[in-house]
Amino acid sequence: MIDFLLKIGRLKRYPRMGWIVSGVNLAEIETVGAHSFRTALIALILSMREKELSRDEIDIRRVLEMALLHDFSEAVLQDIDRRVIPYFGEEFKQLKKRAEKRAVEEIISSMGDHVETKRTFLEVIEDYMLEKSKEAKIVQVADRLEVLIQAFEYEQLGYPKKLFEDFWSNIVKEVENSGIKSANKLLEELLRSRNRKKGSC
């Protein structure tokens, strides 16, 4: 188990590549681990609010498990900025998914003889990658919202808004089309905050 925890510890050091590509100063780049933490918190908030708004049954424990594990593959593969994927062609998406699955299996195998925990982790990550359950959809949209919140944070630090327009133009649509009501409520609040900030500049 210690070997496993050390491998996952890499996520506390690995930078999020999208911000490097966008021009954020290296000293201010968030790590994958920091992103995963806030994604988990957003996913928890969304799942609790979604139960109220949609009256759906949501397994909040499953949501938290998924949010904490969703970036495991990056401990081996590191973070890949989504903007580079089109350069590799459509087949790269499938190749990336296979690589992520193999990376996760390698990481989880380092848990040693913790068979039940390994099985559970693999099931949770597979659920996330399939993107079919309500819980997976909540974590997916929480992941996207975290990117927008981080972009807004950088804007508040004084970075030009034009550096992050790719994120806003693409991810806002993804959130709006997610079918998760609580995510759209949070997005509306975020956009209001961003517009107020624009008005005060």
C-alpha positions in Angstrom: 0.0 0.0 0.0 2.9 2.4 0.7 4.1 2.0 -2.9 0.6 2.9 -4.1 0.4 6.0 -1.9 3.8 7.2 -3.1 2.8 6.8 -6.7 -0.4 8.8 -6.2 1.7 11.4 -4.3 3.1 12.4 -7.7 -0.2 14.2 -8.4 0.8 16.7 -5.7 3.8 17.7 -7.8 2.6 17.3 -11.5 1.4 20.6 -13.0 -1.8 21.0 -15.0 -0.5 21.4 -18.5 -3.5 23.5 -19.8 -2.4 26.5 -17.7 1.2 26.2 -18.9 0.0 26.3 -22.5 -2.2 29.3 -21.7 0.7 31.3 -20.3 0.3 31.2 -16.5 3.5 31.7 -14.6 5.0 28.4 -13.5 5.0 29.5 -9.9 1.2 29.8 -10.0 0.3 26.6 -11.9 -2.0 24.4 -9.9 -1.1 20.8 -9.5 -3.2 17.8 -10.6 -3.7 17.0 -6.9 -5.0 20.5 -6.1 -7.4 20.2 -9.1 -8.6 16.8 -7.9 -9.3 18.1 -4.4 -11.5 20.9 -5.5 -13.2 18.7 -8.1 -14.1 16.4 -5.2 -15.5 19.2 -3.2 -17.5 20.6 -6.1 -18.8 17.0 -6.9 -20.0 16.7 -3.3 -21.8 20.0 -3.4 -23.4 19.2 -6.8 -24.6 15.7 -5.7 -26.2 17.1 -2.5 -27.9 19.9 -4.4 -28.9 17.6 -7.3 -30.8 15.4 -4.9 -32.9 18.4 -3.9 -33.4 19.7 -7.5 -34.0 16.6 -9.5 -35.3 14.2 -6.7 -33.1 11.5 -8.2 -31.4 8.9 -6.0 -27.7 9.7 -6.0 -25.1 7.7 -4.3 -23.0 10.5 -2.7 -20.4 8.1 -1.4 -19.9 6.8 -5.0 -19.6 10.4 -6.2 -16.8 11.1 -3.7 -15.0 7.9 -4.5 -15.1 8.7 -8.2 -14.0 12.3 -7.7 -11.0 11.3 -5.6 -9.9 8.7 -8.1 -10.8 10.3 -11.4 -7.2 11.6 -12.2 -5.3 8.5 -11.0 -4.0 7.7 -14.5 -2.1 11.0 -14.6 0.2 9.7 -11.9 1.7 7.7 -14.7 0.7 9.5 -17.9 0.8 13.1 -16.5 -1.7 15.7 -17.6 -2.5 16.1 -21.3 -4.0 19.3 -22.4 -7.2 18.6 -24.4 -6.2 21.2 -27.0 -3.4 19.1 -28.3 -5.6 16.0 -28.9 -6.9 17.2 -32.4 -3.3 17.2 -33.7 -3.2 13.4 -33.2 -6.5 12.6 -35.0 -9.6 10.9 -33.9 -7.9 7.5 -33.2 -5.9 9.2 -30.4 -8.9 9.5 -28.2 -9.3 5.7 -28.1 -5.6 5.2 -27.7 -5.7 7.7 -24.8 -8.5 5.8 -23.1 -6.7 2.5 -23.4 -3.5 4.1 -22.0 -5.5 5.5 -19.1 -7.0 2.1 -18.3 -3.6 0.4 -18.3 -2.1 3.2 -16.2 -4.9 2.9 -13.6 -4.5 -0.9 -13.5 -0.7 -0.5 -13.0 -1.2 2.0 -10.1 -3.9 0.0 -8.4 -1.8 -3.3 -8.7 0.8 -1.6 -6.4 -1.7 -1.8 -3.5 -0.4 -5.3 -2.9 -2.8 -7.9 -1.3 -5.6 -5.4 -0.7 -7.9 -7.3 -3.1 -11.3 -5.9 -2.1 -10.0 -2.3 -2.2 -8.4 -2.9 -5.6 -11.6 -4.3 -7.0 -13.6 -1.4 -5.7 -11.2 1.2 -7.1 -11.2 -0.4 -10.5 -15.0 -0.5 -10.6 -15.3 3.1 -9.6 -12.8 4.3 -12.2 -14.5 2.2 -14.9 -17.8 3.8 -14.0 -16.3 7.2 -14.4 -14.7 6.4 -17.7 -18.0 5.1 -19.2 -19.8 8.3 -18.2 -23.2 6.6 -18.0 -24.3 6.7 -14.4 -25.7 9.9 -12.8 -22.8 9.8 -10.4 -20.2 9.7 -13.2 -22.0 12.6 -15.0 -21.8 14.7 -11.8 -18.1 14.1 -11.4 -17.5 14.8 -15.1 -19.2 18.1 -14.9 -17.6 18.9 -11.5 -14.2 18.4 -13.2 -15.2 20.8 -16.0 -16.5 23.4 -13.5 -13.3 23.3 -11.5 -11.4 24.3 -14.7 -13.6 27.4 -15.1 -13.3 28.3 -11.4 -9.5 28.0 -11.7 -9.6 30.2 -14.9 -11.6 32.8 -13.0 -9.2 32.7 -10.2 -6.3 33.4 -12.6 -8.3 36.3 -14.1 -8.7 37.7 -10.6 -4.9 37.5 -10.1 -4.6 39.8 -13.2 -4.1 37.4 -16.1 -5.7 38.6 -19.3 -9.1 37.0 -19.9 -8.2 36.3 -23.5 -5.7 33.6 -22.3 -8.6 31.5 -21.1 -11.3 32.1 -23.8 -10.8 28.5 -25.1 -11.9 27.2 -21.7 -14.9 29.5 -21.4 -16.2 29.0 -24.9 -16.0 25.2 -24.8 -16.6 24.2 -21.2 -19.6 26.5 -20.6 -21.4 24.6 -23.4 -20.4 21.2 -21.9 -21.8 22.2 -18.5 -25.0 23.6 -20.0 -25.6 20.4 -22.0 -24.7 18.1 -19.0 -28.3 17.6 -17.8 -27.1 18.2 -14.2 -29.3 21.0 -12.9 -27.1 21.8 -9.9 -24.1 22.3 -12.3 -26.0 24.8 -14.3 -27.0 26.7 -11.1 -23.3 26.9 -10.1 -22.3 27.9 -13.6 -24.8 30.8 -13.6 -23.4 31.9 -10.2 -19.9 31.8 -11.6 -20.8 33.7 -14.8 -22.5 36.4 -12.7 -19.4 36.8 -10.6 -17.2 37.0 -13.7 -19.4 39.6 -15.3 -19.4 41.7 -12.1 -15.6 41.5 -12.1 -15.6 42.7 -15.8 -17.8 45.6 -14.9 -15.5 46.7 -12.1 -12.4 46.8 -14.2 
